[in-house]
Amino acid sequence: GIAHDFNNILGIAMGNLDILTRRLKEDPDSLHHAEAAIAGIERGAALTRRLLGFARGAPQKSQAIVVNDFLTNLDNLIKTSLTPSIAVTMKLGDHLWNAEVDPGDLENAIINLCVNARDAMPDGGKLIIETANKVIDEHYVLQSPGSKTGEYVMISISDNGCGMSKDVRERAFDPFFTTKSEEKGSGLGLSTVYGFTRRSGGHVKIYSELGVGTSVRIYLPRSKTKPGKVETPPEEFQDIPGGDETILLVDDEEGLIEVTGKSLRSL
């Protein structure tokens, strides 16, 4: 509920700034300040999405995916999230099972882990992404509370950065816990990954040593259904059709009504 109210506040601010940017095209200095404010609002919106993702009790768009293909398609996004001094290597297992997961949540988890690895290697280093089929047995469950026996697809993201102490490792999944400075982290990255894997019926485990590096392993339930085809949206854009229709605009936030009405009228 708090996240929903906060989104309304961000929506009012974003809508008004969007109108301002269209009016300030002839005033570069003022436009710069408005765009900087929008960037701040977008960070707030991203934080709210993480809170909502952490709070959700179940995946919303769970489906069977080909994990190796999914990671290969993320390669460019992963590299742009890192620094040029970090070498990325993918070691994708052969005959990998399909996984049952929300693709958007998985992408968010992978990028979060890569960004964490980047921050642990400020002077550069190596990031290794691995996949493999894993069968969790009762012996593993006894050593890893919260896990369940079964067949899983494992995704491992490892770095040779600064690593974590035992105390930090034990609190790493706590919401808002972070060792980063205030402007660099919200403390929701790893807790989001934890929440996502739990919602998906999976398991996540951290292996880390100070001065050696960190490896985070995500275990996602195996799916025995065939992945569906990914629909590619059309690339052609059409002009907005004009007309004399009436649009009914309804919301319980007067500020959103006002700014949305202005935006609609301008179109």
C-alpha positions as CSV (number, residue, x, y, z in Angstrom):
1,G,0.0,0.0,0.0
2,I,2.8,2.4,0.8
3,A,4.5,1.5,-2.5
4,H,1.3,2.3,-4.3
5,D,0.9,5.7,-2.7
6,F,4.5,6.5,-3.3
7,N,4.1,5.6,-7.0
8,N,1.2,8.1,-7.2
9,I,3.4,10.8,-5.8
10,L,6.2,9.9,-8.3
11,G,3.6,9.8,-11.1
12,I,2.5,13.4,-10.3
13,A,6.1,14.7,-10.3
14,M,7.0,12.8,-13.4
15,G,4.0,14.0,-15.4
16,N,4.5,17.6,-14.5
17,L,8.3,17.4,-15.3
18,D,7.5,15.7,-18.6
19,I,5.2,18.6,-19.6
20,L,8.0,21.1,-18.5
21,T,10.6,19.4,-20.6
22,R,8.5,19.9,-23.7
23,R,8.2,23.6,-22.9
24,L,11.9,24.1,-22.1
25,K,13.4,22.9,-25.4
26,E,14.6,26.5,-26.1
27,D,16.1,26.8,-22.6
28,P,19.0,24.2,-22.3
29,D,20.0,25.1,-18.8
30,S,16.5,24.7,-17.4
31,L,15.9,21.6,-19.4
32,H,19.0,20.0,-17.9
33,H,17.7,20.6,-14.4
34,A,14.3,19.1,-15.3
35,E,15.9,16.0,-16.9
36,A,18.1,15.5,-13.8
37,A,14.9,15.6,-11.7
38,I,13.3,13.0,-14.0
39,A,16.4,10.8,-13.6
40,G,16.0,11.0,-9.8
41,I,12.3,10.0,-10.1
42,E,13.1,7.1,-12.3
43,R,15.5,5.8,-9.6
44,G,12.7,6.2,-7.1
45,A,10.4,4.2,-9.4
46,A,12.9,1.4,-9.8
47,L,13.3,1.2,-6.0
48,T,9.5,0.9,-5.6
49,R,9.4,-1.9,-8.2
50,R,12.0,-3.7,-6.1
51,L,9.9,-3.3,-3.0
52,L,6.8,-4.6,-4.8
53,G,8.8,-7.5,-6.2
54,F,10.1,-8.4,-2.7
55,A,6.6,-8.2,-1.3
56,R,4.8,-10.3,-3.9
57,G,4.0,-13.8,-2.7
58,A,4.1,-15.6,-6.1
59,P,5.5,-15.1,-9.5
60,Q,3.1,-13.3,-11.9
61,K,4.3,-14.6,-15.3
62,S,6.0,-17.9,-14.6
63,Q,6.8,-19.9,-17.8
64,A,9.2,-22.5,-19.1
65,I,12.4,-20.9,-20.6
66,V,15.6,-22.1,-22.2
67,V,18.0,-20.7,-19.6
68,N,21.2,-20.8,-21.8
69,D,19.4,-18.9,-24.6
70,F,18.0,-16.4,-22.1
71,L,21.5,-15.7,-20.7
72,T,23.1,-15.4,-24.1
73,N,20.4,-12.8,-25.0
74,L,21.3,-10.9,-21.8
75,D,25.0,-10.7,-22.7
76,N,25.0,-7.1,-24.0
77,L,22.9,-5.9,-21.1
78,I,25.2,-7.6,-18.6
79,K,28.3,-6.0,-20.2
80,T,26.9,-2.5,-20.2
81,S,26.1,-2.9,-16.5
82,L,29.8,-3.5,-15.8
83,T,33.0,-1.6,-16.4
84,P,35.4,-2.3,-19.3
85,S,38.0,-3.6,-16.8
86,I,35.8,-6.6,-16.0
87,A,36.1,-9.7,-18.2
88,V,32.9,-11.7,-18.6
89,T,33.0,-15.4,-19.3
90,M,29.9,-17.7,-19.8
91,K,30.3,-21.4,-19.2
92,L,26.9,-22.8,-20.2
93,G,26.2,-26.4,-19.4
94,D,25.3,-28.9,-22.2
95,H,21.8,-30.5,-22.3
96,L,20.6,-28.0,-19.8
97,W,17.0,-28.5,-18.6
98,N,14.4,-25.8,-19.0
99,A,13.4,-23.8,-15.9
100,E,10.0,-22.6,-14.7
101,V,10.4,-18.9,-13.9
102,D,9.2,-15.3,-14.5
103,P,11.6,-14.1,-17.2
104,G,11.4,-10.4,-16.0
105,D,12.2,-11.5,-12.4
106,L,15.1,-13.6,-13.6
107,E,16.6,-10.8,-15.7
108,N,16.3,-8.5,-12.7
109,A,18.0,-11.0,-10.4
110,I,20.9,-11.6,-12.9
111,I,21.6,-7.9,-13.4
112,N,21.4,-7.3,-9.6
113,L,24.0,-10.0,-9.0
114,C,26.3,-8.7,-11.8
115,V,26.1,-5.1,-10.4
116,N,27.0,-6.5,-7.0
117,A,30.0,-8.2,-8.5
118,R,31.0,-5.0,-10.3
119,D,31.0,-3.1,-7.0
120,A,33.1,-5.8,-5.4
121,M,35.7,-5.3,-8.2
122,P,36.3,-1.6,-8.4
123,D,39.7,-2.1,-10.0
124,G,38.5,-4.7,-12.5
125,G,38.5,-8.5,-12.4
126,K,36.6,-11.6,-13.7
127,L,32.9,-12.4,-13.8
128,I,32.0,-16.0,-14.6
129,I,28.4,-17.0,-15.3
130,E,27.8,-20.8,-15.3
131,T,24.8,-23.1,-15.7
132,A,24.3,-26.8,-14.9
133,N,21.7,-29.3,-14.1
134,K,21.6,-30.2,-10.4
135,V,19.7,-32.7,-8.3
136,I,19.2,-31.6,-4.7
137,D,19.1,-34.6,-2.4
138,E,18.2,-35.0,1.3
139,H,21.9,-34.6,2.4
140,Y,22.0,-31.2,0.7
141,V,18.7,-30.2,2.3
142,L,20.0,-31.0,5.8
143,Q,23.0,-28.6,5.2
144,S,20.9,-25.9,3.5
145,P,17.7,-25.1,5.4
146,G,14.9,-23.8,3.1
147,S,15.9,-25.9,0.2
148,K,13.9,-28.9,-1.1
149,T,14.8,-32.1,-2.9
150,G,14.2,-32.2,-6.6
151,E,15.7,-31.4,-10.0
152,Y,16.9,-27.8,-10.6
153,V,18.7,-25.6,-13.1
154,M,21.6,-23.9,-11.4
155,I,22.8,-20.4,-12.4
156,S,26.1,-19.4,-10.8
157,I,27.5,-15.9,-10.9
158,S,31.1,-15.6,-9.5
159,D,33.6,-12.9,-9.1
160,N,37.2,-12.5,-7.8
161,G,36.4,-9.4,-5.9
162,C,36.8,-8.4,-2.3
163,G,34.5,-11.1,-0.9
164,M,32.4,-11.1,2.3
165,S,33.1,-11.7,5.9
166,K,31.1,-14.3,7.7
167,D,29.0,-11.6,9.5
168,V,28.2,-9.9,6.2
169,R,27.4,-13.2,4.4
170,E,24.9,-14.1,7.1
171,R,23.0,-10.8,6.7
172,A,23.4,-10.5,2.9
173,F,19.8,-11.3,2.1
174,D,18.3,-9.0,4.8
175,P,16.2,-6.2,3.2
176,F,18.0,-2.8,3.3
177,F,21.2,-4.3,4.6
178,T,24.2,-3.0,2.7
179,T,27.9,-2.4,3.1
180,K,27.8,0.2,0.3
181,S,27.6,4.0,0.7
182,E,24.1,5.5,0.7
183,E,24.4,6.8,-2.9
184,K,25.5,3.4,-4.2
185,G,23.1,0.9,-2.8
186,S,19.6,0.6,-1.3
187,G,20.3,-2.8,0.3
188,L,17.5,-4.5,-1.8
189,G,19.6,-6.2,-4.5
190,L,20.2,-9.5,-2.8
191,S,17.0,-9.5,-0.9
192,T,15.2,-9.1,-4.3
193,V,17.1,-12.1,-5.6
194,Y,16.2,-14.1,-2.5
195,G,12.5,-13.2,-2.8
196,F,12.4,-14.1,-6.5
197,T,14.0,-17.6,-6.0
198,R,11.7,-18.4,-3.1
199,R,8.6,-17.3,-5.1
200,S,9.8,-19.5,-7.9
201,G,10.1,-22.5,-5.7
202,G,13.8,-22.4,-5.8
203,H,16.8,-21.8,-3.6
204,V,19.8,-19.4,-3.5
205,K,23.1,-19.8,-1.7
206,I,26.2,-17.6,-1.3
207,Y,29.8,-18.8,-1.1
208,S,32.3,-16.1,-0.3
209,E,35.7,-15.5,1.3
210,L,37.4,-12.2,2.1
211,G,40.0,-11.3,-0.5
212,V,39.1,-14.3,-2.7
213,G,35.7,-13.5,-4.2
214,T,32.0,-14.4,-4.1
215,S,29.8,-17.0,-5.9
216,V,26.0,-16.8,-5.8
217,R,24.2,-19.9,-7.0
218,I,20.5,-19.8,-7.9
219,Y,18.6,-23.0,-8.2
220,L,15.4,-22.9,-10.3
221,P,12.9,-25.7,-10.5
222,R,13.2,-27.8,-13.7
223,S,10.3,-27.4,-16.1
224,K,9.2,-30.4,-18.2
225,T,7.0,-28.3,-20.5
226,K,8.2,-26.9,-23.8
227,P,9.0,-23.1,-23.8
228,G,6.5,-21.0,-25.7
229,K,7.5,-18.8,-28.6
230,V,8.5,-15.3,-27.7
231,E,6.4,-12.8,-29.5
232,T,8.4,-10.0,-31.1
233,P,6.5,-6.6,-31.1
234,P,6.2,-5.0,-34.5
235,E,8.9,-2.3,-35.2
236,E,6.6,-0.1,-37.3
237,F,5.2,3.0,-35.6
238,Q,1.9,4.6,-36.7
239,D,0.7,8.2,-36.1
240,I,-1.7,8.6,-33.2
241,P,-5.2,8.7,-34.8
242,G,-7.1,12.0,-34.3
243,G,-10.8,12.4,-33.6
244,D,-13.4,14.2,-31.5
245,E,-14.0,11.4,-29.0
246,T,-14.4,12.0,-25.3
247,I,-12.0,10.3,-22.8
248,L,-13.2,9.6,-19.3
249,L,-10.3,10.0,-16.9
250,V,-10.7,8.5,-13.4
251,D,-8.4,8.4,-10.4
252,D,-8.5,9.2,-6.7
253,E,-5.4,11.4,-6.9
254,E,-6.3,14.9,-8.0
255,G,-2.7,15.6,-8.9
256,L,-2.6,12.7,-11.3
257,I,-6.0,13.7,-12.8
258,E,-4.7,17.2,-13.5
259,V,-1.3,16.2,-15.1
260,T,-2.7,13.3,-17.1
261,G,-5.5,15.6,-18.4
262,K,-3.0,18.2,-19.6
263,S,-0.9,15.4,-21.3
264,L,-3.9,14.1,-23.1
265,R,-5.1,17.5,-24.2
266,S,-1.6,18.2,-25.6
267,L,-1.9,15.1,-27.7
